[in-house]
Amino acid sequence: MDEGMRPLHDNPVTGERVVSLTDPREHPDEILVGQMTVSPGGRVAAPHHHPTLTERFLVIEGRVGFLLDGEEVTLGHGEHATVEPNVVHDWWQVGSEPAVVVVEVSPGRRFGEMITHLFGLAREGKLSAKGMPSPLQLAVIGDEYREEIVFETPPAVVQRLTLPLLGAIGRARGLTASDEAHLEGEGTAEPDPRALAALTPDGRLAPFH
């Protein structure tokens, strides 16, 4: 692979295209940073929260709408957002031009396993039009990565009662929560220099001011 090229992950259902800037498997603090391009109309699959993760977003092109703990904002070039653990959030591209966002997930190793699997399932035609897998596949992923992501529906009590059982059924049917092939992506791409410039020497998104 050319020194300037990085792994590429594409989700044709949600309109997300991510170029990996760091590999959390190699970073000493398991930091995952990616350059995410979101096509017009693109958005994350559903409102959710992360019990143990912090996410940071820096918009370098276009506009992105965020719902953060019930408050809606629209961010443009140079603006940023931080999502602390357990804060319910949602986001979507705004306007007619693609949005380009640098995203940091800390810690990000297990999150990377999960999200690249979802992207891979999307490329295989195994997600719904809203970007969600089948109920059994979702249960397998949700049961394995319950500390990384929790969707807001169905209610938390329902998820606690049903995910272990449905996850076991899904695994018995050969469904998996991650896939090494998906983790490696579908090819490579050259990062935007603006995204690389937003990183510190130790492979983190630079502090917001």
PyMOL commands that set and color helices and strands:
alter all, ss='L'
color gray80, all
select helices_A, chain A and resi 109-123+135-144+156-172+180-183+193-197
alter helices_A, ss='H'
color red, helices_A
select strands_A, chain A and resi 6-11+16-20+32-38+48-49+54-61+63-68+71-75+80-83+89-94+99-106+150-151+187-189
alter strands_A, ss='S'
color yellow, strands_A
deselect
rebuild
show_as cartoon
